[in-house]
Amino acid sequence: MPDFGSFCLLLGLILTVYTFVVGSLALWGGSAAGLRMTHRPAALWNRLGETARRAGIASFIAVACAAFALVWAAFTNDFSVEYIREHSNIALNPAYKFATLWSGQEGSLLLWALLLSGYGLVLRVRHRVDVRLTAFASTILAAIQIFFLLLLCVGAPPFSIHPGAVPADGAGLNPLLQYPEMVMHPPLLYLGYVGFSVPFAFALGALMMRYPGEKWIHITRRWTMVTWLFLTVGIFMGAHWAYSVLGWGGYWGWDPVENASLMPWLTGTAFLHSVMMQEKRGMMKNWNVWLIFSTFMLTILGTLLTRSGVVSSVHAFAQSDIGIWFYTFITIVFAVCLFTFFLQRDHLKSENKLESLVSRESSFLFNNLILLAACFTVLWGTLFPVLSEYVQGSKVTMGAPFYNRVNIPIGLFLLFLTGIGPLLAWRSTSLRSIRRNFVLPSIAIVATAIGLMISGVRPWNDGDDMHATFFSLMAFSLAAGVITAITEEFLRGAKVVRTQTGKNLLASAILLTRRNTRRYGGYLIHFGVVVIFIGIAGGAFNQTREQEMSYGDQMTIGPYRMVCESITQDSKGEYDTDYAVLDVYRGNKFVKQLFPELRHYFPGTDHEQQQTMVALHSTAQADLYVIFEATNPDTGRPIIKAHLNPLIAWIWIGVMIVVAGTFVALVPNLTRTVARQRQEDLAGAGTPVLGTAAVLAKAPHA
Amino acid sequence: MRRHIASPIFWAKRSPVFWAKFVQCALLGVIVVAMLGAGQSRYDRLGNELMCSCGCGQILLECNHFGCPGSPVMIRELQAQLASGASDKAILGWFATKYGPIILAAPIRGGFDDAAWIVPFTVFVLATAGTFGIVWLWKRRAGGLAMAGAGVVQESSPQDAAMRERIRRETEY
């Protein structure tokens, strides 16, 4: 199987090189034939281009076979493959054996190549959307794919054979990664990272061919949104994994690997907003092109930073020698982008100019400014230790205090813009409109702030944590304003629809959303973001307790009282475990039994590893987060640490709302013609099923 | 008459009382910001400015490893330093000297470390000023173009008006 895998990778590389070289030749020949610079007919170049497209499709099959070979080797415990020996063992659960594919450096690069060729497959199969633009994008994607396949064939081969005798068992998968979310988190994150290659390829292709109009944005809109969604879910799934598994009570540590995923998310979010200005008003073309270029380059830069060992990270594969590959690649990408931009920059002239500071356009501009400021801060914080070592000769730490101090004000400003941006009209907003739209949100902000202060959220009294309380107060107040603004928008639109159709308010709101899914899906996403902010702001009121506990001992934290019922030890084959049984009471009412656990993997071996299994009681109000830290060797009693994390569940709820909003925004609009026809059919025929079927049959996109 | 908030006339016609209140609000904001962090206890504040020395990458007071070789020692050292009456700067400097600058959770030694804090804010301020500058420039140009095209607008046909109305509708969102 390793030979088959290596062969498939090599075959994939050859096919991708063919796609790139012949695809480029066909594009050049097609242009030359159009300009009558060559005597060969355009049809010949088109046929050649078609062979390149098919080779691109075949490259997906080759790379998929290589990935299959690696997974097969994991399932068959083929420890002759060095990668499998390092990341799997016989006793490993089958689900985690599948996850071996992305558990290490080489496998994750193979996953990257697989996803890239998968995206390429979809793009090439759907080439009729715009044959020539897709041919450009396909060729650019092939160029990116060459880099990854070359890296896999030469720099980081996943099918390297273990020198010497074949070991009887492997080293196994890191216990921290043996968690259901870890099976999902890396592929989702990679789908996000790799997915940005597609809008990048379309943008670069459109620029190279001087594509007229903004159709490329329409083509890539769904690609970009789906990619953004994958990255969002991937990031938050990683945060949830850190929260549920690592046992330190938090979910985001500002580690360089986490930062690497956040940076393209920030620029990608900025792109999703500013691209609307190009679509609607033909503005900010230069800016958008560079935003998507930057987003793609940040995905590569993040990988470079975290895999080359340039910056220290608690994550895996931080130290390796593949950095030079990424340096070279990113330099080439930057040079190509810069060259193409300067060559074609006259094609990117804005069709309109900004007319007012108080307009939707300027809110997008400031939204971009804030997102890029946040991105720059994260990049700066990630790179500063390296810079410091170069300048001062000593590394420094850029921990949470730095990022929190710099990014929290930026985040609050972003929250503010999330609320006011959609309330402003395109081109310019009148004073009357501002009064009409902003009165209620402003009242909500002030009322929430006053209400919170009355109920005890008073920064000036919180000596120990004044910063955090102040920013939380700001966040809650702004969140109330934004939610009011969004609700007001929904209600205003729904009332108009109710007047038109006579439906009730809820049905009108649903119809309103279906008529403009992008707008109201966007509002839902904003609402989700606000909910996430509320969850984050709750962190200001976290509490922590730690104590030794034995039978009958009690610990109180916030409204909860925990009583230790027993301390038990057990052996479960792959690991030994110590766990406590804690009865949780709220007042005198029994709530739940929790089992915080400390596992000892590979007990008695050189590589014994301890892992805490968090016991969690999650409610909308607060999470009770309990960990079995260790056993005190002097007393033999367990050390139990409890965190009370208010509102944290709202972070995960907010993400679900963001996902739902993105799905809504991805659904095509219910057009007026279809809606009207449907109403007429329903009213006239009296047979809704047949009426709907007739409408669907007539609908252009049915 | 409709007055536009972005119009200079709108701002020029504000009364002195308005400006007095505006300045008061701004001063209040500055005072609130200046007060931030004033009351935090020294132990908590300094404990959150230091990293654990065991290599776990966690803040000293958040390190969750029982039997950690670093944090209990460091906490005792921090308490001893606080008891000695040394200033915050001196205590952090003492830790940085003993464990190296990497022990500080954020670069606060002055000199080049200040760049870590100054650069993001400078970039942000410059970018904001730049954005305002661009908007102002665009507005001026748009105004100029509107003036230059004023005659043409008067001669516009009903088709042009219909097209403008269509554009207005289509760009409503």
Interface residues (C-beta under 8 A of the other chain):
Chain A: G247 W248 G249 G250 G253 D255 K280 R281 V314 K353 L354 E355 S356 L357 V358 S362 L365 F366 L369 L372 A373 F376 T377 W380 G381 F384 S388 V391 Q392 S394 K395 V396 T397 M398 G399 A400 P401 F402 R405 V406 I410 A425 W426 R427 S428 T429 S430 L431 R432 I434 P459 W460 D462 G463 D464 D465 M466 H467 F470 N516 R519 I627 E629 A630 N632 P633 I639 K641
Chain B: R2 R3 H4 I5 A6 F10 V32 M35 L36 G37 A38 G39 Q40 S41 D44 N48 E49 M51 C56 G57 Q58 I59 E62 N64 H65 F66 G67 G100 P101 I102 I103 L104 A105 A106 P107 G111 F112 D113 A115 A116 W117 V119 P120 F121 V123 F124 A127 T128 T131 F132 I134 V135 W136 W138 K139 R141 A142 L145 E170 T171 E172 Y173
